[in-house]
Amino acid sequence: MNQYPVGQVVKCPFYFASRELTNTEYATFVAGGGLPTGVGIDPVSVLFRYKLDNGPPTSTTPTKDAVGLYHATITVAAPGDYEWQGYAQDGSANAVAAMWPQHFEGVAF
């Protein structure tokens, strides 16, 4: 699990795609290389949520970087386990797509 010191701003990238990415495509995404041409999709309502340990979730609107590519930032406010997830909703606020939850650890040095 990645560790970040209290006070650091962490960029949390996520995507929505029309199909599952291959291992090579996913590795390219993780390295900051984006998605293959024609694979990214833009849901109508894209949101981002995170929580520290077992605390209440905080929701924000992410930044769109390209078709299907988004990111949000979290400022590490305290030591602990941060869980974050990008997701999409329909017009009735029902979740219709989501990235799997990701984690990082906030630490005090």
N, CA, C and O atoms as a MOPAC input file, in Angstrom:
PM7 MOZYME 1SCF
protein

 N      0.84500 1    -1.16600 1     0.00000 1
 C      0.00000 1     0.00000 1     0.00000 1
 C      0.89900 1     1.24000 1     0.00000 1
 O      1.87900 1     1.31700 1     0.74100 1
 N      0.54300 1     2.19900 1    -0.84100 1
 C      1.30500 1     3.44700 1    -0.89400 1
 C      1.11000 1     4.23000 1     0.39400 1
 O      0.03900 1     4.19300 1     1.00100 1
 N      2.15200 1     4.93800 1     0.80500 1
 C      2.10200 1     5.78000 1     1.99300 1
 C      2.40100 1     7.22600 1     1.61100 1
 O      3.28200 1     7.50200 1     0.79700 1
 N      1.64000 1     8.15300 1     2.22300 1
 C      1.83600 1     9.58100 1     1.97000 1
 C      1.81800 1    10.31300 1     3.30300 1
 O      1.01800 1     9.98100 1     4.17700 1
 N      2.68800 1    11.30200 1     3.47300 1
 C      2.72600 1    12.03400 1     4.74200 1
 C      1.53400 1    12.97100 1     4.90000 1
 O      0.96200 1    13.44300 1     3.91700 1
 N      1.17200 1    13.23000 1     6.14900 1
 C      0.12400 1    14.19300 1     6.45200 1
 C      0.48300 1    15.52400 1     5.78200 1
 O      1.62200 1    15.98400 1     5.86300 1
 N     -0.49600 1    16.12600 1     5.12800 1
 C     -0.30400 1    17.39200 1     4.42600 1
 C     -0.10200 1    17.24300 1     2.93000 1
 O     -0.27500 1    18.21400 1     2.19300 1
 N      0.25800 1    16.05300 1     2.45700 1
 C      0.48300 1    15.85400 1     1.02700 1
 C     -0.84300 1    15.75000 1     0.28400 1
 O     -1.81600 1    15.20000 1     0.80000 1
 N     -0.86800 1    16.28500 1    -0.93000 1
 C     -2.01800 1    16.15500 1    -1.81300 1
 C     -1.78900 1    14.94100 1    -2.70000 1
 O     -0.76800 1    14.84300 1    -3.38100 1
 N     -2.75100 1    14.01100 1    -2.68900 1
 C     -2.63800 1    12.76000 1    -3.43800 1
 C     -3.60500 1    12.79600 1    -4.62300 1
 O     -4.80000 1    13.03000 1    -4.44600 1
 N     -3.08400 1    12.56500 1    -5.83000 1
 C     -3.91800 1    12.49800 1    -7.03500 1
 C     -4.45300 1    11.07100 1    -7.17000 1
 O     -3.69400 1    10.10400 1    -7.12700 1
 N     -5.76300 1    10.95900 1    -7.33400 1
 C     -6.44400 1     9.66600 1    -7.41700 1
 C     -7.08400 1     9.52500 1    -8.80200 1
 O     -8.19700 1    10.00600 1    -9.01000 1
 N     -6.40000 1     8.87000 1    -9.75800 1
 C     -6.94700 1     8.73500 1   -11.11100 1
 C     -7.88500 1     7.52800 1   -11.23000 1
 O     -7.67600 1     6.49900 1   -10.58800 1
 N     -8.92100 1     7.67500 1   -12.06100 1
 C     -9.81700 1     6.54700 1   -12.33100 1
 C    -10.41000 1     6.70300 1   -13.72100 1
 O    -10.27300 1     7.75000 1   -14.35200 1
 N    -11.06400 1     5.66100 1   -14.18600 1
 C    -11.57800 1     5.66400 1   -15.56200 1
 C    -12.88300 1     4.90000 1   -15.67100 1
 O    -13.24500 1     4.12000 1   -14.79000 1
 N    -13.58500 1     5.14300 1   -16.77900 1
 C    -14.75200 1     4.36700 1   -17.19800 1
 C    -14.48500 1     3.92800 1   -18.62900 1
 O    -14.13300 1     4.74600 1   -19.47900 1
 N    -14.64900 1     2.64300 1   -18.89500 1
 C    -14.32200 1     2.09700 1   -20.21200 1
 C    -15.44800 1     1.21500 1   -20.72300 1
 O    -16.23900 1     0.67600 1   -19.94900 1
 N    -15.50600 1     1.08000 1   -22.03600 1
 C    -16.54100 1     0.27200 1   -22.67600 1
 C    -16.24900 1    -1.22100 1   -22.60000 1
 O    -17.07600 1    -2.05200 1   -22.97600 1
 N    -15.05900 1    -1.54500 1   -22.10700 1
 C    -14.67200 1    -2.95200 1   -21.95500 1
 C    -13.58700 1    -3.04400 1   -20.90100 1
 O    -13.01400 1    -2.03500 1   -20.49100 1
 N    -13.31200 1    -4.25500 1   -20.46900 1
 C    -12.24200 1    -4.47000 1   -19.51000 1
 C    -10.90000 1    -4.22400 1   -20.18700 1
 O    -10.68800 1    -4.62500 1   -21.33100 1
 N    -10.00000 1    -3.56100 1   -19.47200 1
 C     -8.66800 1    -3.32100 1   -20.02200 1
 C     -7.80700 1    -4.57100 1   -19.89000 1
 O     -7.94900 1    -5.34000 1   -18.93900 1
 N     -6.92200 1    -4.76200 1   -20.84400 1
 C     -5.94300 1    -5.84200 1   -20.73300 1
 C     -4.93200 1    -5.44400 1   -19.65800 1
 O     -4.89700 1    -4.29000 1   -19.23000 1
 N     -4.12100 1    -6.39000 1   -19.23000 1
 C     -3.09100 1    -6.07500 1   -18.23400 1
 C     -2.14800 1    -4.98700 1   -18.73800 1
 O     -1.76200 1    -4.09600 1   -17.98100 1
 N     -1.78200 1    -5.06000 1   -20.00600 1
 C     -0.88600 1    -4.05900 1   -20.58500 1
 C     -1.55700 1    -2.69300 1   -20.63800 1
 O     -0.92800 1    -1.68400 1   -20.31900 1
 N     -2.82500 1    -2.64600 1   -21.03600 1
 C     -3.56000 1    -1.37500 1   -21.08900 1
 C     -3.71900 1    -0.77300 1   -19.69200 1
 O     -3.59300 1     0.43800 1   -19.51200 1
 N     -3.99400 1    -1.62700 1   -18.71100 1
 C     -4.13600 1    -1.14400 1   -17.34800 1
 C     -2.80100 1    -0.59100 1   -16.83500 1
 O     -2.77300 1     0.45200 1   -16.18200 1
 N     -1.71800 1    -1.27300 1   -17.12200 1
 C     -0.39400 1    -0.80100 1   -16.72000 1
 C     -0.10300 1     0.56100 1   -17.34900 1
 O      0.48500 1     1.42700 1   -16.70200 1
 N     -0.50800 1     0.75600 1   -18.59800 1
 C     -0.33200 1     2.04500 1   -19.27200 1
 C     -1.13700 1     3.12000 1   -18.55400 1
 O     -0.63500 1     4.22200 1   -18.33000 1
 N     -2.39000 1     2.81100 1   -18.19000 1
 C     -3.23300 1     3.76300 1   -17.44400 1
 C     -2.57100 1     4.13400 1   -16.12000 1
 O     -2.46300 1     5.31500 1   -15.79100 1
 N     -2.13200 1     3.14000 1   -15.36500 1
 C     -1.51400 1     3.38600 1   -14.05500 1
 C     -0.27300 1     4.27000 1   -14.19700 1
 O      0.00500 1     5.10200 1   -13.33300 1
 N      0.46700 1     4.08800 1   -15.28300 1
 C      1.67900 1     4.87700 1   -15.51500 1
 C      1.37000 1     6.28800 1   -16.03200 1
 O      2.28600 1     7.07500 1   -16.27300 1
 N      0.08100 1     6.60700 1   -16.20300 1
 C     -0.30200 1     7.94000 1   -16.65300 1
 C     -0.47000 1     8.06900 1   -18.14800 1
 O     -0.55100 1     9.18200 1   -18.66800 1
 N     -0.52400 1     6.93800 1   -18.85800 1
 C     -0.60700 1     6.95700 1   -20.30500 1
 C     -2.00100 1     6.98600 1   -20.88800 1
 O     -2.14600 1     6.93600 1   -22.11000 1
 N     -3.03200 1     7.06600 1   -20.06800 1
 C     -4.39100 1     7.16400 1   -20.58400 1
 C     -4.98200 1     5.83000 1   -20.97900 1
 O     -4.48900 1     4.76900 1   -20.59600 1
 N     -6.06600 1     5.90800 1   -21.76500 1
 C     -6.78500 1     4.72400 1   -22.23100 1
 C     -6.55900 1     4.53600 1   -23.72800 1
 O     -6.21800 1     5.48800 1   -24.43100 1
 N     -6.74800 1     3.30900 1   -24.21800 1
 C     -6.67700 1     3.10000 1   -25.66700 1
 C     -7.75000 1     3.92100 1   -26.38300 1
 O     -8.81500 1     4.17700 1   -25.82300 1
 N     -7.47300 1     4.32400 1   -27.59900 1
 C     -8.41400 1     5.11000 1   -28.40000 1
 C     -9.75000 1     4.38400 1   -28.51900 1
 O     -9.79600 1     3.19200 1   -28.82200 1
 N    -10.83700 1     5.12000 1   -28.27700 1
 C    -12.18700 1     4.58700 1   -28.44500 1
 C    -12.70000 1     3.74800 1   -27.28800 1
 O    -13.81700 1     3.23700 1   -27.36500 1
 N    -11.93600 1     3.58500 1   -26.22700 1
 C    -12.35100 1     2.71800 1   -25.11500 1
 C    -13.01000 1     3.51500 1   -23.98600 1
 O    -13.90500 1     2.99600 1   -23.31800 1
 N    -12.59200 1     4.75500 1   -23.76100 1
 C    -13.13700 1     5.55500 1   -22.67500 1
 C    -14.57200 1     5.96200 1   -22.94000 1
 O    -14.94900 1     6.25500 1   -24.07500 1
 N    -15.37500 1     5.97800 1   -21.87500 1
 C    -16.77000 1     6.43000 1   -21.96600 1
 C    -17.02600 1     7.43600 1   -20.84900 1
 O    -16.39900 1     7.37100 1   -19.79200 1
 N    -17.94800 1     8.36300 1   -21.08700 1
 C    -18.29600 1     9.38400 1   -20.10200 1
 C    -19.71900 1     9.17300 1   -19.59700 1
 O    -20.67800 1     9.46300 1   -20.31100 1
 N    -19.86400 1     8.66900 1   -18.36700 1
 C    -21.19600 1     8.58600 1   -17.78000 1
 C    -21.77500 1     9.99400 1   -17.59200 1
 O    -21.04100 1    10.98100 1   -17.61900 1
 N    -23.07900 1    10.07600 1   -17.40500 1
 C    -23.73700 1    11.36800 1   -17.25800 1
 C    -23.31800 1    12.07300 1   -15.97500 1
 O    -23.04000 1    13.27200 1   -15.99900 1
 N    -23.26700 1    11.36200 1   -14.86600 1
 C    -22.94800 1    11.95900 1   -13.57200 1
 C    -21.78300 1    11.20300 1   -12.94500 1
 O    -21.93400 1    10.05000 1   -12.54100 1
 N    -20.61900 1    11.84900 1   -12.86300 1
 C    -19.41700 1    11.20800 1   -12.31400 1
 C    -19.09000 1    11.85400 1   -10.97000 1
 O    -19.04700 1    13.07800 1   -10.84800 1
 N    -18.86400 1    11.01800 1    -9.97600 1
 C    -18.57900 1    11.49100 1    -8.62500 1
 C    -17.36900 1    10.76900 1    -8.05900 1
 O    -16.88500 1     9.79000 1    -8.62800 1
 N    -16.89200 1    11.27000 1    -6.93400 1
 C    -15.73500 1    10.69800 1    -6.26300 1
 C    -16.00900 1    10.74400 1    -4.76700 1
 O    -16.50800 1    11.74200 1    -4.24800 1
 N    -15.67800 1     9.65700 1    -4.08100 1
 C    -15.84700 1     9.65500 1    -2.63300 1
 C    -14.62900 1     9.02500 1    -1.97100 1
 O    -13.94700 1     8.17800 1    -2.54800 1
 N    -14.38500 1     9.45800 1    -0.76300 1
 C    -13.29800 1     8.86900 1     0.02200 1
 C    -13.66000 1     8.92600 1     1.49500 1
 O    -14.53100 1     9.68900 1     1.91300 1
 N    -12.97400 1     8.10500 1     2.26800 1
 C    -13.15300 1     8.14200 1     3.70700 1
 C    -11.85100 1     7.75400 1     4.37900 1
 O    -11.02900 1     7.03300 1     3.81400 1
 N    -11.68400 1     8.24000 1     5.58300 1
 C    -10.52700 1     7.92600 1     6.41200 1
 C    -10.95500 1     6.89600 1     7.43100 1
 O    -11.91500 1     7.11100 1     8.17100 1
 N    -10.25000 1     5.77600 1     7.47800 1
 C    -10.57400 1     4.66800 1     8.37900 1
 C    -12.05900 1     4.34000 1     8.26900 1
 O    -12.55600 1     4.13700 1     7.16200 1
 N    -12.76700 1     4.28500 1     9.36900 1
 C    -14.19300 1     3.94600 1     9.32800 1
 C    -15.07700 1     5.18200 1     9.46100 1
 O    -16.23600 1     5.08500 1     9.86500 1
 N    -14.52200 1     6.34300 1     9.12000 1
 C    -15.27900 1     7.58400 1     9.21500 1
 C    -16.31200 1     7.71400 1     8.11200 1
 O    -16.41000 1     6.85100 1     7.23900 1
 N    -17.08200 1     8.79100 1     8.15100 1
 C    -18.10200 1     9.00600 1     7.11600 1
 C    -17.45300 1     9.34900 1     5.77700 1
 O    -16.38700 1     9.96400 1     5.74600 1
 N    -18.08500 1     8.95800 1     4.67600 1
 C    -17.52100 1     9.28700 1     3.36500 1
 C    -17.69000 1    10.77100 1     3.02800 1
 O    -18.64800 1    11.42000 1     3.44700 1
 N    -16.72900 1    11.28200 1     2.26100 1
 C    -16.78400 1    12.63300 1     1.72200 1
 C    -16.90200 1    12.49700 1     0.20900 1
 O    -16.11800 1    11.77800 1    -0.40900 1
 N    -17.87200 1    13.17900 1    -0.39300 1
 C    -18.06700 1    13.12100 1    -1.84600 1
 C    -17.67600 1    14.45200 1    -2.47900 1
 O    -17.94100 1    15.52100 1    -1.92800 1
 N    -17.03700 1    14.36600 1    -3.65100 1
 C    -16.64500 1    15.55400 1    -4.39500 1
 C    -16.86600 1    15.30000 1    -5.88100 1
 O    -17.09000 1    14.16600 1    -6.30500 1
 N    -16.80200 1    16.36100 1    -6.65400 1
 C    -16.87600 1    16.24900 1    -8.11300 1
 C    -15.45600 1    16.15400 1    -8.65300 1
 O    -14.63700 1    17.03000 1    -8.37800 1
 N    -15.14700 1    15.10900 1    -9.41600 1
 C    -13.79100 1    14.95700 1    -9.94200 1
 C    -13.54200 1    15.84300 1   -11.16100 1
 O    -14.45800 1    16.46100 1   -11.70400 1
 N    -12.28600 1    15.88600 1   -11.56800 1
 C    -11.86700 1    16.60400 1   -12.76600 1
 C    -11.82800 1    15.62700 1   -13.94000 1
 O    -11.30300 1    14.52100 1   -13.81700 1
 N    -12.38600 1    16.04000 1   -15.07500 1
 C    -12.32200 1    15.22000 1   -16.28900 1
 C    -11.03100 1    15.56200 1   -17.02600 1
 O    -10.77300 1    16.72600 1   -17.33200 1
 N    -10.22000 1    14.53600 1   -17.31200 1
 C     -8.94700 1    14.72900 1   -18.00600 1
 C     -9.03800 1    14.42100 1   -19.49900 1
 O     -8.33600 1    15.03600 1   -20.30200 1
 N     -9.88600 1    13.48800 1   -19.87200 1
 C    -10.09700 1    13.08000 1   -21.26800 1
 C    -11.35000 1    12.20700 1   -21.27100 1
 O    -11.93300 1    11.96000 1   -20.21600 1
 N    -11.76500 1    11.74300 1   -22.43600 1
 C    -12.93700 1    10.87300 1   -22.50700 1
 C    -12.68600 1     9.64100 1   -21.63300 1
 O    -11.75600 1     8.87200 1   -21.87600 1
 N    -13.52700 1     9.46800 1   -20.62000 1
 C    -13.42900 1     8.32000 1   -19.72700 1
 C    -12.39400 1     8.43600 1   -18.62800 1
 O    -12.35000 1     7.58200 1   -17.74400 1
 N    -11.55800 1     9.46500 1   -18.65300 1
 C    -10.48600 1     9.62600 1   -17.66100 1
 C    -10.79600 1    10.76300 1   -16.69400 1
 O    -11.13800 1    11.87000 1   -17.11100 1
 N    -10.67200 1    10.48000 1   -15.40700 1
 C    -10.98000 1    11.45000 1   -14.36600 1
 C     -9.94800 1    11.34400 1   -13.25800 1
 O     -9.21500 1    10.36000 1   -13.15900 1
 N     -9.90500 1    12.37900 1   -12.42500 1
 C     -9.10900 1    12.29400 1   -11.20500 1
 C     -9.70400 1    13.23700 1   -10.16000 1
 O    -10.43300 1    14.17800 1   -10.47500 1
 N     -9.36800 1    12.95000 1    -8.93100 1
 C     -9.69300 1    13.83700 1    -7.81800 1
 C     -8.46700 1    13.86300 1    -6.92200 1
 O     -7.58100 1    13.01600 1    -7.04000 1
 N     -8.42300 1    14.82500 1    -6.04000 1
 C     -7.29100 1    14.89600 1    -5.12000 1
 C     -7.79600 1    14.81400 1    -3.68100 1
 O     -8.89800 1    15.25200 1    -3.35200 1
 N     -6.94900 1    14.23900 1    -2.84800 1
 C     -7.21400 1    14.14100 1    -1.41700 1
 C     -6.00600 1    14.73000 1    -0.69800 1
 O     -4.86800 1    14.35300 1    -0.97700 1
 N     -6.25000 1    15.64400 1     0.21500 1
 C     -5.18100 1    16.12800 1     1.07900 1
 C     -5.16300 1    15.24200 1     2.32200 1
 O     -6.16600 1    15.13400 1     3.02800 1
 N     -4.03600 1    14.62000 1     2.58300 1
 C     -3.90700 1    13.72900 1     3.73100 1
 C     -4.00100 1    14.58700 1     4.99300 1
 O     -3.10300 1    15.37500 1     5.29000 1
 N     -5.10000 1    14.42400 1     5.72700 1
 C     -5.36400 1    15.26600 1     6.89000 1
 C     -4.89800 1    14.64300 1     8.20600 1
 O     -4.62800 1    15.34900 1     9.17700 1
 N     -4.80900 1    13.31300 1     8.22400 1
 C     -4.43900 1    12.60900 1     9.45200 1
 C     -3.90400 1    11.23600 1     9.08100 1
 O     -4.19000 1    10.73500 1     7.99400 1
 N     -3.13000 1    10.61900 1     9.97200 1
 C     -2.67800 1     9.25100 1     9.71000 1
 C     -3.87300 1     8.29700 1     9.65600 1
 O     -4.88100 1     8.51700 1    10.32700 1
 N     -3.75200 1     7.25000 1     8.86000 1
 C     -4.79400 1     6.22700 1     8.78100 1
 C     -4.96700 1     5.70200 1     7.37700 1
 O     -4.25100 1     6.09700 1     6.45700 1
 N     -5.94200 1     4.78900 1     7.21900 1
 C     -6.24400 1     4.16800 1     5.93300 1
 C     -7.26800 1     5.01400 1     5.18900 1
 O     -8.36800 1     5.25100 1     5.69000 1
 N     -6.90600 1     5.46900 1     3.99600 1
 C     -7.81700 1     6.21500 1     3.13400 1
 C     -8.33100 1     5.27000 1     2.05600 1
 O     -7.54700 1     4.61800 1     1.36700 1
 N     -9.65200 1     5.20000 1     1.91400 1
 C    -10.27600 1     4.41600 1     0.85200 1
 C    -10.97100 1     5.39200 1    -0.08700 1
 O    -11.69600 1     6.27900 1     0.36400 1
 N    -10.75100 1     5.23300 1    -1.40200 1
 C    -11.37200 1     6.14400 1    -2.36700 1
 C    -11.93200 1     5.37800 1    -3.55400 1
 O    -11.51300 1     4.25800 1    -3.84800 1
 N    -12.89900 1     6.01600 1    -4.23700 1
 C    -13.56900 1     5.35200 1    -5.35500 1
 C    -14.22900 1     6.39200 1    -6.26000 1
 O    -14.87800 1     7.32600 1    -5.78900 1
 N    -14.05000 1     6.20900 1    -7.55900 1
 C    -14.78900 1     6.98800 1    -8.54500 1
 C    -16.01900 1     6.18400 1    -8.94700 1
 O    -15.94500 1     4.96400 1    -9.09600 1
 N    -17.15400 1     6.86600 1    -9.12300 1
 C    -18.37700 1     6.15000 1    -9.48100 1
 C    -19.29500 1     7.05500 1   -10.29700 1
 O    -19.09100 1     8.26600 1   -10.37500 1
 N    -20.30300 1     6.44500 1   -10.90000 1
 C    -21.26100 1     7.17700 1   -11.72800 1
 C    -22.67400 1     6.87100 1   -11.26200 1
 O    -22.96000 1     5.78000 1   -10.76900 1
 N    -23.55900 1     7.85800 1   -11.42700 1
 C    -24.95700 1     7.70300 1   -11.04700 1
 C    -25.87100 1     8.02400 1   -12.22100 1
 O    -25.50600 1     8.76500 1   -13.13400 1
 N    -27.08000 1     7.44100 1   -12.17300 1
 C    -28.09100 1     7.79600 1   -13.15700 1
 C    -28.88900 1     8.99300 1   -12.63400 1
 O    -28.55400 1     9.54400 1   -11.58500 1
 N    -29.92400 1     9.39300 1   -13.34100 1
 C    -30.71500 1    10.56200 1   -12.96000 1
 C    -31.44500 1    10.42400 1   -11.64200 1
 O    -31.88400 1    11.42200 1   -11.07200 1
 N    -31.58500 1     9.19100 1   -11.14100 1
 C    -32.25600 1     8.95900 1    -9.85800 1
 C    -31.26800 1     8.73800 1    -8.72100 1
 O    -31.65200 1     8.28200 1    -7.64400 1
 N    -30.00100 1     9.05600 1    -8.95200 1
 C    -28.92300 1     8.92300 1    -7.96200 1
 C    -28.60900 1     7.47500 1    -7.61000 1
 O    -28.10400 1     7.19400 1    -6.52400 1
 N    -28.90600 1     6.55400 1    -8.52700 1
 C    -28.52500 1     5.15300 1    -8.34500 1
 C    -27.15100 1     4.93100 1    -8.96600 1
 O    -26.88300 1     5.40900 1   -10.06800 1
 N    -26.28800 1     4.21500 1    -8.27100 1
 C    -24.96300 1     3.90900 1    -8.82300 1
 C    -25.12600 1     3.02200 1   -10.05500 1
 O    -25.85000 1     2.02700 1   -10.01400 1
 N    -24.45800 1     3.38000 1   -11.14400 1
 C    -24.54400 1     2.59500 1   -12.37400 1
 C    -23.19100 1     2.03800 1   -12.80500 1
 O    -23.13200 1     1.10600 1   -13.60700 1
 N    -22.11900 1     2.59400 1   -12.28600 1
 C    -20.77400 1     2.10100 1   -12.60300 1
 C    -19.83800 1     2.58900 1   -11.50900 1
 O    -20.03800 1     3.65800 1   -10.93300 1
 N    -18.81800 1     1.79500 1   -11.23300 1
 C    -17.86500 1     2.20500 1   -10.20100 1
 C    -16.52800 1     1.53200 1   -10.41900 1
 O    -16.44900 1     0.38900 1   -10.86900 1
 N    -15.48600 1     2.26100 1   -10.09300 1
 C    -14.15600 1     1.65900 1   -10.00800 1
 C    -14.11700 1     0.89400 1    -8.69500 1
 O    -14.84500 1     1.22100 1    -7.75800 1
 N    -13.27700 1    -0.11100 1    -8.62800 1
 C    -13.12600 1    -0.83000 1    -7.36500 1
 C    -12.45800 1     0.11400 1    -6.36100 1
 O    -11.66100 1     0.96600 1    -6.75200 1
 N    -12.77700 1    -0.03200 1    -5.07200 1
 C    -12.16500 1     0.85300 1    -4.07600 1
 C    -10.64300 1     0.71500 1    -4.05800 1
 O    -10.10100 1    -0.38400 1    -4.17600 1
 N     -9.97600 1     1.84000 1    -3.90900 1
 C     -8.52000 1     1.90000 1    -3.81500 1
 C     -8.14600 1     2.40500 1    -2.41900 1
 O     -8.95500 1     3.04200 1    -1.74500 1
 N     -6.91400 1     2.11600 1    -1.99300 1
 C     -6.47900 1     2.51300 1    -0.65700 1
 C     -5.08900 1     3.13400 1    -0.70300 1
 O     -4.28200 1     2.83500 1    -1.58300 1
 N     -4.83300 1     4.00100 1     0.26100 1
 C     -3.46600 1     4.42000 1     0.57100 1
 C     -3.42800 1     4.73400 1     2.05400 1
 O     -4.46800 1     4.88700 1     2.69600 1
 N     -2.23600 1     4.82700 1     2.58700 1
 C     -2.07700 1     5.08800 1     4.00800 1
 C     -1.49700 1     6.47100 1     4.24100 1
 O     -0.46600 1     6.83000 1     3.67400 1
 N     -2.17600 1     7.24500 1     5.08600 1
 C     -1.63400 1     8.52200 1     5.53100 1
 C     -0.77300 1     8.26800 1     6.74700 1
 O     -1.18200 1     7.55700 1     7.66500 1
 N      0.41600 1     8.84200 1     6.76300 1
 C      1.35200 1     8.59700 1     7.86900 1
 C      1.92300 1     9.92200 1     8.39200 1
 O      2.04200 1    10.90500 1     7.66100 1
 N      2.26500 1     9.91000 1     9.66400 1
 C      2.93800 1    11.05400 1    10.28700 1
 C      4.41600 1    10.68800 1    10.41900 1
 O      4.76600 1     9.67900 1    11.03200 1
 N      5.26600 1    11.51500 1     9.84100 1
 C      6.70600 1    11.24300 1     9.91000 1
 C      7.34400 1    12.06100 1    11.00000 1
 O      8.55300 1    11.97000 1    11.21300 1

